[in-house]
Amino acid sequence: MKLGIMGFGNIGSALAEHAKKLDDKIIINYHDKFEINKKNINKKDSIEQLFIDSDAVVEAAHPSVVKECLSLSLKYNKSILIMSTGGLLGNEKLIEEIKRKKIKLIIPSGAIAGMDAVSAAALGGIKEVTLTSTKNPKSLGLELNERKTIFSGIVEEAVKKFPKNINVAATLALASKFKDLEVEIVADPAVNTNNHEVTVEGDFGRITTKTENVPSPNNPKTSYLAILSGMRALEKLIS
Ligand SMILES: NC(=O)c1ccc[n+]([C@@H]2O[C@H](COP(=O)([O-])OP(=O)(O)OC[C@H]3O[C@@H](n4cnc5c(N)ncnc54)[C@H](O)[C@@H]3O)[C@@H](O)[C@H]2O)c1
Protein backbone atom coordinates (compact mmCIF):
# COMPACT_ATOMS: atom_id res chain seq x y z
CA MET A 1 0.00 0.00 0.00
CA LYS A 2 1.11 3.57 -0.74
CA LEU A 3 0.28 6.07 1.99
CA GLY A 4 0.42 9.81 1.27
CA ILE A 5 1.21 12.26 4.06
CA MET A 6 0.26 15.88 3.42
CA GLY A 7 2.35 17.87 5.94
CA PHE A 8 5.33 15.97 7.34
CA GLY A 9 5.59 17.84 10.65
CA ASN A 10 5.08 16.61 14.19
CA ILE A 11 1.90 14.61 13.54
CA GLY A 12 2.69 13.62 9.93
CA SER A 13 6.07 12.13 10.85
CA ALA A 14 4.62 10.29 13.90
CA LEU A 15 1.89 8.79 11.71
CA ALA A 16 4.39 7.75 9.02
CA GLU A 17 6.42 5.96 11.71
CA HIS A 18 3.29 4.26 13.06
CA ALA A 19 2.27 3.16 9.55
CA LYS A 20 5.67 1.51 9.09
CA LYS A 21 5.23 -0.32 12.41
CA LEU A 22 1.81 -1.58 11.32
CA ASP A 23 3.11 -2.77 7.94
CA ASP A 24 6.78 -2.56 7.06
CA LYS A 25 5.97 -2.95 3.33
CA ILE A 26 3.97 0.26 3.28
CA ILE A 27 5.38 2.93 0.93
CA ILE A 28 5.36 6.48 2.32
CA ASN A 29 4.86 9.47 0.00
CA TYR A 30 4.73 13.01 1.32
CA HIS A 31 4.20 16.61 0.27
CA ASP A 32 5.59 19.44 2.38
CA LYS A 33 7.08 22.90 1.91
CA PHE A 34 10.23 21.47 3.47
CA GLU A 35 12.59 18.77 2.27
CA ILE A 36 12.57 15.82 4.69
CA ASN A 37 15.91 14.09 4.93
CA LYS A 38 14.73 10.57 5.68
CA LYS A 39 15.42 7.36 3.82
CA ASN A 40 12.62 5.53 1.98
CA ILE A 41 10.09 8.33 1.86
CA ASN A 42 9.23 9.92 -1.47
CA LYS A 43 8.66 13.63 -1.91
CA LYS A 44 5.82 14.66 -4.26
CA ASP A 45 5.91 18.15 -5.75
CA SER A 46 2.22 18.98 -5.35
CA ILE A 47 -0.78 17.93 -3.30
CA GLU A 48 -2.41 16.65 -6.50
CA GLN A 49 0.60 14.45 -7.32
CA LEU A 50 0.48 13.08 -3.77
CA PHE A 51 -3.14 11.99 -4.29
CA ILE A 52 -2.43 10.52 -7.73
CA ASP A 53 0.50 8.42 -6.45
CA SER A 54 -1.06 7.23 -3.13
CA ASP A 55 -3.84 4.79 -2.21
CA ALA A 56 -4.91 6.80 0.84
CA VAL A 57 -3.85 10.20 2.21
CA VAL A 58 -3.37 11.66 5.68
CA GLU A 59 -3.75 15.46 5.95
CA ALA A 60 -1.60 16.80 8.80
CA ALA A 61 -0.58 20.24 7.49
CA HIS A 62 -2.93 23.18 8.13
CA PRO A 63 -6.69 23.92 8.01
CA SER A 64 -6.13 25.99 4.83
CA VAL A 65 -5.24 22.88 2.77
CA VAL A 66 -8.27 20.82 3.83
CA LYS A 67 -10.64 22.00 1.08
CA GLU A 68 -8.16 21.07 -1.65
CA CYS A 69 -7.54 17.68 0.01
CA LEU A 70 -11.29 16.94 0.11
CA SER A 71 -11.69 17.93 -3.57
CA LEU A 72 -8.76 15.70 -4.59
CA SER A 73 -10.06 12.80 -2.51
CA LEU A 74 -13.32 13.10 -4.50
CA LYS A 75 -11.59 13.56 -7.85
CA TYR A 76 -9.31 10.52 -7.46
CA ASN A 77 -11.55 8.41 -5.22
CA LYS A 78 -8.93 8.14 -2.44
CA SER A 79 -9.57 7.48 1.26
CA ILE A 80 -8.55 10.36 3.49
CA LEU A 81 -7.82 11.10 7.15
CA ILE A 82 -8.08 14.76 8.21
CA MET A 83 -6.13 16.00 11.25
CA SER A 84 -6.72 19.77 10.71
CA THR A 85 -10.41 19.41 11.54
CA GLY A 86 -10.91 23.20 11.72
CA GLY A 87 -10.59 23.19 7.92
CA LEU A 88 -13.62 20.90 7.59
CA LEU A 89 -16.03 23.61 8.76
CA GLY A 90 -17.62 25.34 5.77
CA ASN A 91 -16.91 22.33 3.54
CA GLU A 92 -19.98 20.33 4.51
CA LYS A 93 -21.11 19.96 0.85
CA LEU A 94 -17.83 18.31 -0.14
CA ILE A 95 -18.07 16.03 2.92
CA GLU A 96 -21.60 14.98 1.93
CA GLU A 97 -20.40 14.27 -1.62
CA ILE A 98 -17.52 12.12 -0.30
CA LYS A 99 -19.97 10.17 1.89
CA ARG A 100 -22.40 9.77 -1.03
CA LYS A 101 -19.60 8.27 -3.13
CA LYS A 102 -18.75 5.94 -0.20
CA ILE A 103 -15.15 7.19 0.00
CA LYS A 104 -13.59 6.60 3.42
CA LEU A 105 -13.26 9.95 5.28
CA ILE A 106 -11.83 9.57 8.78
CA ILE A 107 -11.99 12.33 11.39
CA PRO A 108 -10.07 11.44 14.57
CA SER A 109 -11.45 12.50 17.94
CA GLY A 110 -8.11 14.29 18.52
CA ALA A 111 -7.43 15.84 21.92
CA ILE A 112 -11.00 15.39 23.19
CA ALA A 113 -13.12 12.55 24.60
CA GLY A 114 -16.61 11.18 24.08
CA MET A 115 -17.19 11.97 20.39
CA ASP A 116 -18.84 8.58 19.80
CA ALA A 117 -21.52 9.40 22.41
CA VAL A 118 -21.93 12.99 21.13
CA SER A 119 -22.53 11.84 17.53
CA ALA A 120 -25.03 9.24 18.82
CA ALA A 121 -26.80 11.94 20.88
CA ALA A 122 -27.06 14.11 17.73
CA LEU A 123 -29.40 11.52 16.20
CA GLY A 124 -31.88 12.13 19.03
CA GLY A 125 -31.67 15.93 19.12
CA ILE A 126 -29.23 18.21 20.97
CA LYS A 127 -30.31 21.43 22.73
CA GLU A 128 -26.99 22.88 23.89
CA VAL A 129 -23.25 22.27 23.41
CA THR A 130 -20.45 24.18 25.16
CA LEU A 131 -16.66 23.86 25.07
CA THR A 132 -14.21 25.54 27.42
CA SER A 133 -10.55 25.14 26.42
CA THR A 134 -7.98 26.23 29.01
CA LYS A 135 -4.32 26.48 28.06
CA ASN A 136 -1.12 27.98 29.39
CA PRO A 137 -0.75 31.50 27.84
CA LYS A 138 2.60 30.47 26.28
CA SER A 139 0.95 27.79 24.17
CA LEU A 140 -1.38 30.53 22.82
CA GLY A 141 1.57 32.84 22.12
CA LEU A 142 0.71 35.15 25.05
CA GLU A 143 2.51 36.44 28.14
CA LEU A 144 0.02 36.71 31.05
CA ASN A 145 0.34 36.65 34.84
CA GLU A 146 -3.27 35.81 35.60
CA ARG A 147 -6.17 33.76 34.25
CA LYS A 148 -8.06 35.50 31.44
CA THR A 149 -10.83 34.52 29.03
CA ILE A 150 -9.38 35.49 25.66
CA PHE A 151 -12.27 34.37 23.46
CA SER A 152 -15.96 33.74 23.89
CA GLY A 153 -18.20 33.20 20.89
CA ILE A 154 -19.40 30.81 18.22
CA VAL A 155 -17.26 28.07 16.73
CA GLU A 156 -16.76 29.51 13.19
CA GLU A 157 -15.30 32.70 14.66
CA ALA A 158 -13.06 30.73 17.06
CA VAL A 159 -11.65 28.68 14.18
CA LYS A 160 -10.90 31.86 12.17
CA LYS A 161 -9.10 33.53 15.09
CA PHE A 162 -7.25 30.47 16.43
CA PRO A 163 -6.86 28.13 13.42
CA LYS A 164 -4.10 25.99 14.96
CA ASN A 165 -5.57 25.86 18.46
CA ILE A 166 -9.17 25.05 17.96
CA ASN A 167 -9.38 21.71 16.17
CA VAL A 168 -11.24 20.25 19.14
CA ALA A 169 -14.02 22.85 18.72
CA ALA A 170 -14.37 21.91 15.05
CA THR A 171 -14.37 18.18 15.88
CA LEU A 172 -17.10 18.74 18.49
CA ALA A 173 -19.15 20.88 16.06
CA LEU A 174 -18.97 18.15 13.41
CA ALA A 175 -19.80 15.31 15.83
CA SER A 176 -22.74 17.16 17.42
CA LYS A 177 -23.92 18.79 14.13
CA PHE A 178 -24.85 21.68 16.44
CA LYS A 179 -24.58 25.06 14.68
CA ASP A 180 -24.54 27.34 17.74
CA LEU A 181 -21.70 25.65 19.64
CA GLU A 182 -20.43 28.14 22.25
CA VAL A 183 -16.66 28.22 22.66
CA GLU A 184 -14.64 29.80 25.44
CA ILE A 185 -10.84 29.94 25.33
CA VAL A 186 -9.11 30.65 28.62
CA ALA A 187 -5.41 31.44 29.12
CA ASP A 188 -4.28 30.40 32.60
CA PRO A 189 -0.62 30.56 33.72
CA ALA A 190 -1.42 28.07 36.52
CA VAL A 191 -2.14 25.19 34.10
CA ASN A 192 0.44 23.16 32.23
CA THR A 193 -1.97 20.86 30.42
CA ASN A 194 -4.33 21.64 27.51
CA ASN A 195 -7.74 21.15 29.10
CA HIS A 196 -11.05 20.75 27.26
CA GLU A 197 -14.39 20.67 29.07
CA VAL A 198 -17.44 19.72 27.05
CA THR A 199 -21.10 19.75 27.99
CA VAL A 200 -23.88 18.47 25.77
CA GLU A 201 -27.58 18.56 26.62
CA GLY A 202 -30.37 16.96 24.67
CA ASP A 203 -33.28 14.53 24.62
CA PHE A 204 -30.92 11.78 25.84
CA GLY A 205 -29.90 13.67 29.03
CA ARG A 206 -26.53 15.35 29.68
CA ILE A 207 -22.87 14.57 28.91
CA THR A 208 -19.94 16.27 30.67
CA THR A 209 -16.34 15.40 29.79
CA LYS A 210 -13.00 16.86 30.78
CA THR A 211 -9.74 15.97 29.02
CA GLU A 212 -6.39 17.07 30.48
CA ASN A 213 -3.79 16.73 27.76
CA VAL A 214 -0.07 16.61 28.31
CA PRO A 215 2.13 17.89 25.46
CA SER A 216 3.60 15.31 23.12
CA PRO A 217 7.14 14.22 24.07
CA ASN A 218 8.59 15.64 20.79
CA ASN A 219 6.57 18.84 20.35
CA PRO A 220 5.08 20.79 23.27
CA LYS A 221 2.61 22.54 20.93
CA THR A 222 0.73 19.33 20.16
CA SER A 223 -1.29 17.32 22.70
CA TYR A 224 -0.03 13.75 22.98
CA LEU A 225 -3.59 12.37 22.84
CA ALA A 226 -4.11 14.09 19.44
CA ILE A 227 -1.17 12.12 18.02
CA LEU A 228 -2.34 8.86 19.61
CA SER A 229 -5.82 9.48 18.26
CA GLY A 230 -4.31 10.10 14.80
CA MET A 231 -2.48 6.75 15.10
CA ARG A 232 -5.71 4.96 15.99
CA ALA A 233 -7.51 6.65 13.07
CA LEU A 234 -4.65 5.66 10.74
CA GLU A 235 -5.26 2.01 11.69
CA LYS A 236 -8.85 2.44 10.45
CA LEU A 237 -7.68 4.23 7.28
CA ILE A 238 -5.32 1.47 6.17
CA SER A 239 -7.33 -1.51 7.43
N1 LIG B 1 -7.48 17.07 15.46
C1 LIG B 1 -6.80 17.50 16.52
O1 LIG B 1 -7.21 17.40 17.68
C2 LIG B 1 -5.47 18.16 16.29
C3 LIG B 1 -4.56 18.28 17.35
C4 LIG B 1 -3.32 18.86 17.10
C5 LIG B 1 -3.01 19.36 15.86
N2 LIG B 1 -3.93 19.28 14.85
C6 LIG B 1 -3.66 19.85 13.51
O2 LIG B 1 -2.89 18.95 12.75
C7 LIG B 1 -2.10 19.70 11.83
C8 LIG B 1 -0.63 19.25 11.93
O3 LIG B 1 -0.16 19.54 13.25
P1 LIG B 1 1.42 19.42 13.59
O4 LIG B 1 1.55 19.57 15.07
O5 LIG B 1 1.97 18.19 12.94
O6 LIG B 1 1.99 20.72 12.85
P2 LIG B 1 3.48 20.96 12.34
O7 LIG B 1 3.60 22.45 12.20
O8 LIG B 1 4.47 20.23 13.17
O9 LIG B 1 3.50 20.31 10.88
C9 LIG B 1 2.78 20.79 9.78
C10 LIG B 1 3.60 20.52 8.50
O10 LIG B 1 2.80 20.86 7.37
C11 LIG B 1 3.56 21.63 6.43
N3 LIG B 1 2.64 22.51 5.73
C12 LIG B 1 1.73 23.36 6.27
N4 LIG B 1 1.04 23.99 5.32
C13 LIG B 1 1.54 23.55 4.13
C14 LIG B 1 1.24 23.82 2.76
N5 LIG B 1 0.28 24.69 2.43
N6 LIG B 1 1.94 23.18 1.81
C15 LIG B 1 2.91 22.30 2.12
N7 LIG B 1 3.24 21.98 3.40
C16 LIG B 1 2.56 22.59 4.39
C17 LIG B 1 4.58 22.39 7.28
O11 LIG B 1 5.72 22.72 6.52
C18 LIG B 1 4.89 21.39 8.41
O12 LIG B 1 6.00 20.56 8.10
C19 LIG B 1 -2.30 21.19 12.17
O13 LIG B 1 -3.24 21.78 11.28
C20 LIG B 1 -2.85 21.14 13.56
O14 LIG B 1 -3.68 22.25 13.84
C21 LIG B 1 -5.13 18.67 15.05
Ligand as a Chemical Component Dictionary entry (heavy atoms), coordinates in Angstrom:
data_LIG
# 
_chem_comp.id                   LIG 
_chem_comp.type                 NON-POLYMER 
_chem_comp.pdbx_formal_charge   0 
_chem_comp.three_letter_code    LIG 
# 
loop_
_chem_comp_atom.comp_id 
_chem_comp_atom.atom_id 
_chem_comp_atom.alt_atom_id 
_chem_comp_atom.type_symbol 
_chem_comp_atom.charge 
_chem_comp_atom.model_Cartn_x 
_chem_comp_atom.model_Cartn_y 
_chem_comp_atom.model_Cartn_z 
_chem_comp_atom.pdbx_ordinal 
LIG N1  N1  N 0  -7.484 17.070 15.459 1  
LIG C1  C1  C 0  -6.803 17.499 16.516 2  
LIG O1  O1  O 0  -7.213 17.402 17.679 3  
LIG C2  C2  C 0  -5.466 18.159 16.294 4  
LIG C3  C3  C 0  -4.558 18.278 17.350 5  
LIG C4  C4  C 0  -3.315 18.858 17.104 6  
LIG C5  C5  C 0  -3.014 19.361 15.856 7  
LIG N2  N2  N 1  -3.930 19.283 14.853 8  
LIG C6  C6  C 0  -3.663 19.845 13.511 9  
LIG O2  O2  O 0  -2.888 18.954 12.748 10 
LIG C7  C7  C 0  -2.103 19.700 11.829 11 
LIG C8  C8  C 0  -0.634 19.251 11.933 12 
LIG O3  O3  O 0  -0.155 19.536 13.247 13 
LIG P1  P1  P 0  1.417  19.417 13.595 14 
LIG O4  O4  O 0  1.551  19.574 15.066 15 
LIG O5  O5  O -1 1.967  18.190 12.935 16 
LIG O6  O6  O 0  1.992  20.718 12.847 17 
LIG P2  P2  P 0  3.481  20.959 12.340 18 
LIG O7  O7  O 0  3.603  22.452 12.197 19 
LIG O8  O8  O 0  4.473  20.233 13.168 20 
LIG O9  O9  O 0  3.498  20.306 10.880 21 
LIG C9  C9  C 0  2.784  20.794 9.777  22 
LIG C10 C10 C 0  3.604  20.520 8.500  23 
LIG O10 O10 O 0  2.797  20.856 7.372  24 
LIG C11 C11 C 0  3.560  21.626 6.432  25 
LIG N3  N3  N 0  2.642  22.513 5.727  26 
LIG C12 C12 C 0  1.732  23.359 6.274  27 
LIG N4  N4  N 0  1.042  23.995 5.318  28 
LIG C13 C13 C 0  1.542  23.546 4.133  29 
LIG C14 C14 C 0  1.239  23.819 2.755  30 
LIG N5  N5  N 0  0.280  24.694 2.433  31 
LIG N6  N6  N 0  1.936  23.177 1.808  32 
LIG C15 C15 C 0  2.908  22.300 2.124  33 
LIG N7  N7  N 0  3.238  21.979 3.397  34 
LIG C16 C16 C 0  2.563  22.591 4.387  35 
LIG C17 C17 C 0  4.579  22.387 7.280  36 
LIG O11 O11 O 0  5.718  22.722 6.517  37 
LIG C18 C18 C 0  4.885  21.388 8.411  38 
LIG O12 O12 O 0  5.995  20.558 8.105  39 
LIG C19 C19 C 0  -2.297 21.191 12.174 40 
LIG O13 O13 O 0  -3.236 21.784 11.283 41 
LIG C20 C20 C 0  -2.855 21.137 13.565 42 
LIG O14 O14 O 0  -3.683 22.250 13.835 43 
LIG C21 C21 C 0  -5.131 18.671 15.045 44 
# 
loop_
_chem_comp_bond.comp_id 
_chem_comp_bond.atom_id_1 
_chem_comp_bond.atom_id_2 
_chem_comp_bond.value_order 
_chem_comp_bond.pdbx_ordinal 
LIG N1  C1  SING 1  
LIG C1  O1  DOUB 2  
LIG C1  C2  SING 3  
LIG C2  C3  SING 4  
LIG C2  C21 DOUB 5  
LIG C3  C4  DOUB 6  
LIG C4  C5  SING 7  
LIG C5  N2  DOUB 8  
LIG N2  C6  SING 9  
LIG N2  C21 SING 10 
LIG C6  O2  SING 11 
LIG C6  C20 SING 12 
LIG O2  C7  SING 13 
LIG C7  C8  SING 14 
LIG C7  C19 SING 15 
LIG C8  O3  SING 16 
LIG O3  P1  SING 17 
LIG P1  O4  DOUB 18 
LIG P1  O5  SING 19 
LIG P1  O6  SING 20 
LIG O6  P2  SING 21 
LIG P2  O7  DOUB 22 
LIG P2  O8  SING 23 
LIG P2  O9  SING 24 
LIG O9  C9  SING 25 
LIG C9  C10 SING 26 
LIG C10 O10 SING 27 
LIG C10 C18 SING 28 
LIG O10 C11 SING 29 
LIG C11 N3  SING 30 
LIG C11 C17 SING 31 
LIG N3  C12 SING 32 
LIG N3  C16 SING 33 
LIG C12 N4  DOUB 34 
LIG N4  C13 SING 35 
LIG C13 C14 SING 36 
LIG C13 C16 DOUB 37 
LIG C14 N5  SING 38 
LIG C14 N6  DOUB 39 
LIG N6  C15 SING 40 
LIG C15 N7  DOUB 41 
LIG N7  C16 SING 42 
LIG C17 O11 SING 43 
LIG C17 C18 SING 44 
LIG C18 O12 SING 45 
LIG C19 O13 SING 46 
LIG C19 C20 SING 47 
LIG C20 O14 SING 48 
# 
